[in-house]
Amino acid sequence: MENILLETVEKVTSFIAEIEEGVMNSSDLSKITSRQMSYIDTLKKNSSISLSKLAEILEISKPTASVAVNKLISNGYVMKDTSAEDRRRVILKLTEKGLEITKKHDRAHHIICDEIKDRLSEEETNQLIRLISKVLIKT
């Protein structure tokens, strides 16, 4: 059973990677690691947050977040700005280039969802959602 599960996980990972790579290779996404994409996605969902807040959300150290954010800044995906409420506070924002990347990444996810819906019935899709949600619950 464990071998079948391992094989299934590998196939699912390859399925998702193949679709994402298809979308990514046609854009700057091919230059971004999955970890960098998680930073960008987090900034999209939590606009105008501090580096400390980003590190907290991603459950990483502030120095680790700082190194990654600086690389994203140098690649033009993220920018630092001053908070309108507190001029001493620095916030992170996605640039236009960063926002474009999130649109392309979202497109890849929509393609994956469409592929799943095409292959499964509505009942099977709902069952898959329940099972994956159960696996993803942090204990």
PyMOL commands that set and color helices and strands:
alter all, ss='L'
color gray80, all
select helices_A, chain A and resi 2-24+28-31+34-45+51-58+62-74+96-119+122-136
alter helices_A, ss='H'
color red, helices_A
select strands_A, chain A and resi 78-82+90-94
alter strands_A, ss='S'
color yellow, strands_A
deselect
rebuild
show_as cartoon
